[in-house]
């Protein structure tokens, strides 16, 4: 079974630009969550999608948004990038059991 | 106060040592307790998972949960250089159909041959 895939793996943007990151979950998984990982704050929850609906959202500004498609693939978008948005963005997909949560390798975003 | 506190280390031990990693949490509504391991440039991978107080063993790894003290631990016996990674505790609350993991900041472990 293929794991969680994320594209692109690395991205460099400048302040004020916007960016879209993509995540393909494990086949059969309908729940996709996004996390931001920084050295200072660690892993922080962004949002969770299930069957194309956002079920939960973390404490991030509205510049961070996401969506999920009918095939469970998900995208997250960050508009008006700030230097502090530089981070590793991780996507995870979850099956029916709570221990069936798997992470992708992440997208390393650098904002200059 | 953060919901989950974890000593960031770093922690350096000789090969074969017993490693103890710990987290405390503040929200008694948390239901599920996990440990993830993250190698450099990789996503976290699930090591151990439990939802009740007590011990759970899997090979060289033992996860311990004390809900009365809001304290969770991961013990690694006979540590190996391949165990060198960042270890993250994660605690979950599930309600109203949603599920969210709250992570500790991670402890970086180095096992020296």
Interface residues (C-beta under 8 A of the other chain):
Chain A: X4 X31 X33 X35 X41 X42 X43 X44 X45 X48 X50 X55 X56 X58 X90 X92 X94 X98 X99 X101 X102 X103 X104 X105 X106
Chain B: X32 X34 X36 X41 X42 X43 X44 X45 X46 X49 X51 X88 X90 X92 X94 X97 X98 X99 X100 X101 X102 X103 X104 X105 X106
